[in-house]
Amino acid sequence: MNASPLSCEEWTGLLKNAGLKGIQAKTYELDVKNETKGLFQRYGFAGMMGVMYKMLSLYIKNPSYRAFEKK
């Protein structure tokens, strides 16, 4: 199972098909370094370590999660 993000046009189409009107959409570049920095500022070091612990725990205990991660 592969997931990929929808394009701006695809999102706009979904919203129009849902009956919304006057839709305006804009795309932005993603800066991974700034996003990571923001996550650490928002959740702190301990919060991020908690997330990493949960991910590792899932990886060890759940074969479905391991299969998902390998893809």
Secondary structure, 3 states (H helix, E strand, C coil): CCCCCCCHHHHHHHHHHCCCCCCCCCCCCCCHHHHHHHHHHHHHHHHHHHHHHHHHHHHHHCHHHHHHHHC
